[in-house]
């Protein structure tokens, strides 16, 4: 284990078990941000998946660890009653609405009796519409075979978006995966139209990438899972003009009103991006809370339309002392 990671894990353990850490966390709220729970931990650990994915063993380990150190509560209980608890509280949130939330995460949440809130990109739910970063990433990784990968590479070259050679040919799997992760980050600047064209150049998945409304209702009926909006099309809200922004907010609300019994009054920004104009529009659409991606503890202070969250990856789920180290840094923010 790298010495830097060992030092962070040690610092995280000391923080949770020290008088200073216990004082800082007393009555505080921690909101965690997850995305996917894959069926395999080794697959989740690759760098181009690690930030958005955890495996089932790591996720189960994380839930056990959280219950030992925190009270695991629904998101709205944490938001509506800040500071009214002796022990620190944690609320789990999932972004996007991936199908594996229903197939893999839900069973583990039920087993450990840990509630969670899932924020849906509603255009994808119950459809064959695909998340571009998954389709492009797995095609370039070669998950669908060499021929589809070469076809996509040719399309990217024709659009002057050729991936670096390290993404495709580095014999070291870790370096190749890391290069792919960096490359996918550069594509976030592209318009939704171009990303859609690139996604269309990728092979179809045998199953939809997102869950369907039947799965949503079954999870909601368990009493353990609540749902909120994460955009309709997952378009970054700061890039939309006022009319398209209102349409995006309205469409996601209407879909949730039709598909869920009691949608959360909490918006979750795609990619975490927001500004003053976006927050003003959220207020007009009667959202009292919104989730960002900045790290920090929740104590009921600050802007309720820019709530802090700590991201969870395969690395931090399997080694939660690293997550404790991040929480300690966020407590000082």
N, C-alpha and C positions, 0 to 999 in steps of 0.2 A: 504494500500500500504506500503511495507517495507520502512523504513526510508532511507536506502541506495539508493534505486531506486528513491525516492522522491528528494534526494539531487542531484543525477545525472541529473534528469529532470530539476531541477531548474538551475543547472550549464549550461546545454545545452541551455536553454531559454536565460539566461543572456549572453552567448557567442554570440548568433546570434543577440542580441539586444544591444550589447555594442560597443563602438568605437573601442576597441581592436579587438574584433571578426570581425567587419566589415573591419578593415584594413587588418587583416590576410587573409580574404577570398576574398578581392578585386582582381579580375582577376584570381582567382584560379579555378582549376577544381576539381570536386568531381566525382569519378566513383563509382557507386553503384553495388553491386553483389547480384542478386536474383536467385532463382531456380524455385520455383513452386508457383502458385496461385490456391489454392484449392477452392472448391465451398462453404466451410463452415469455419467460423472463429474459432469456438470452436474446431473443429478437428485440425486445424492448430496450435492451442495454446499448444497442448500436447508436453511435452519436447522432445520426440523422433522425432517429426515432426517440432518443432518450428524453428530450425536453418535453415532448407531448405524450409520452407513453410510459406506463408502468406495467409490469407483469403481475400475474396473480399471486405469486409467492411474496413479492415485494409489497403489493398492496395489502395482503393479509397481515404481513409483519407491521406495516405502518398503522393499520387500524388497531392492532393489539397495543402498540406503543402509545398511540394517541389516547386510548382509554385508560392507560395507566397514569398519564400525566395531565389529562384534561377531562373536562366534562364535554362530551360530544353532543351538540345541541342543533336543532334546526336553525337555519340562517335567520329567520324572522325572530326567533326567540333571542338570538344574540343582538340583532339590530334594535329591537324594541325595548330591551331591558339592559342597557349597557351598565356595567359596574355593579350589578346586583348579584354577585356570586363570590364565594370565598375562593373557589378554585378557578383557574383560568379556563375559558371555554373555547371550543373550536367548532367551526362549521365548515363542512366540505361543500365545494362547488365544482361542477363539471361544465366545461364549455363545449358547445357545438351540437351535442346530441348524437354522438357516435353509436352505431349499433352495438358495439362491444360493451357500452354502458349497461345495456339490457342483458346481454349474453354472459358477460364476465363479472362486471362490477357489482351488479345488483345482488347476486347470490352471496357475495362476500359481505356486502353491507347488511344483508339480512342475517347472516350468520353471527356477525359481531354486534348487531342491533345498533348500527350507526346511521343516523339520518343524513341525507344529502339533498342538495338542490342542483338540478340540471338545467342549463340554459341552452335553449334550442335555437338553431338557425332554421327558422320554420319552413323556408322553401324546400329544404332538403328532406324534411320528415315525411315519410310515406311516399317518397319519390325515388327515381333512379338518378337524380342529380348528384354530382360528385364533388367532393372537396378537392380543389385543384392540387394542394400541396401533397396530399396522399397519392393521388393518381400519378402526378409527375415524379414524385420521389420514388415510389415503388417501381415505376416503369424504368427510370434511370438506374435504379439499383439492380435491375434484372430480375425482379420477382415474377415477371410475366414471360421471361425468356429473352434471348438475344435479339431476335428479329423485331419485336415491338420496341425494344430499346433503341435499336439503330434507326428505326423509322422516326421515333420521336426526336432523336439527335439531329436527324436531317431536317426536320421541321424547325427545330430551334436554330440551326445554322442558317437556314433561309431567312429567318427573322432577325439575324445578327444577335442571337442569344445563345450561341454555342457554349455548352458547359465546359469547364476546364478539363483537361485530360485526366487529372487526378481523380475526378469523379467516376471515371469510366474504366481506367486501366491500372490504377495503383494496386500492386499485388497485396499490399497490406490492407486488410479489411477495415481496421480502425481508421487509418488515414483516409481511405477511400470514402468511408461513411462520413468522416468529419468534413471532407471537402464537399460532399453532397449537401450536408447541412448548411454550410456557408453559401453554397450556390442557391439553394432554395430560398434563403433569406433575401438574396438580391432580387428574386423575382417578385417579392411583395410590392415593389414599386410599380408593377405593370397594371394596366387597366383591367377591370373585370372582363371586358370583351376579349382582350388578348389571352388572358388566363383561361377563359372559356374555350377559345380555339385550341390552346395547347392541351387542355383536358380532353377535348374531343379527339385528339391525336393519340390518346392512350387507350389501351384495351379496356373493355367493359369488365367490371367485377361480377363474379357469379351472384353475389348478394348486394343489396344496397349498402352504401357506406353508413347511412344514418338509420336510426331506429324508425319504426312506423308508429302510427297513432294508437294502434292496438297495444303495443308495448308501452307506450306512454301512459295510457289509461290503466293498464295492469300494475305498473309501478306506482302510480299515484294512488290507486286503490289499496296498496299495501299500508298506507299511512306513514311510510318511511321516506318517500321521495316527493319533492315538490318541483315544479317546473316554472321557468321564467324565460323571457326573450333574450336572444343573442343575435338580434338582427333577423331580417327575413332572408336576405341573400348573402349575409356575412360580408357585405361591402363595408369598407372602412368609412365610418360616418363623416369624418372631417373632410372627405373628398366630395361629398354630395352637396348640391345646391339646396336651398331651403325647401323647394317643392319636392325634390326627390328624397330629401331627408325625412320630411313629414310622411311621405308615402311609405318609406321603409319602416318607420316607427308604427304607422297605422297597420300595415300589413302583418307585421309580426304580432301585434296585439290581437287583431281579429282572429288570426290562426290559433293562438293560444286560448282565446275566449271560446272558440268552437271546439277545440280539442281537449281542453282540461276542465276540471271541475272548479279549481280555485287557483288561477295563475298567480305567481308572486308579483308584488308591486315593486319589483327590482329589475332594472335593466342591466345587461352585461355587455359592455362595449366590445365589438369585434376588434381583435388585436389590441384591446385596451386603449385605443386612440379616442380622445375626446378633447374639446376645447370649450370656451365660454359659450359660443353659439350653439353647439350641440347640447350642452347642459340646459340652456334656455329652452330649447325645443323639447327636451325631456320633461321639463317643468310644465310646459304647455300641454303635454300628453299625460300629465298627472302621475308621473313617476317620482315618489319621494326618495328613492335610493337608486344608486347605480354603482356597478363594480368596475374598478379599474385594474391595473396591474402593478401599481406602486406598492412597495413593501412597507409594512407598518402594522402596529396593533390598532385595534378598534376600541375606543373608549367612549364613543358617543360624541366626540368633538370633531372638528374639521368639516369639510364639505361632504354631505351625505350622497352627493352625486359623483364622488370620486373616492369610493371606499377602497382601502388597501387590501391586498391579497398576497400570499406567499405561494409561488409556483412550486409544484411537486413534480419531480422527474423520477425516472427509474433509479437514478443515483441516490436521491434524497429519501425515496421511499424505502429502499433496501438498507440505507444507513441513516436512520432518522435523526441521529445526533447532528448530522450536517444540516438538517432542517432546523433543529434547535439553535444551531449557530447562526443561521439566517434570521431566526426569530429574535435572537439576542441583538443582532445588528439593527433589525427593524424597530426594536423597543427603544433604541437610542435616537431614532429618526424624528 
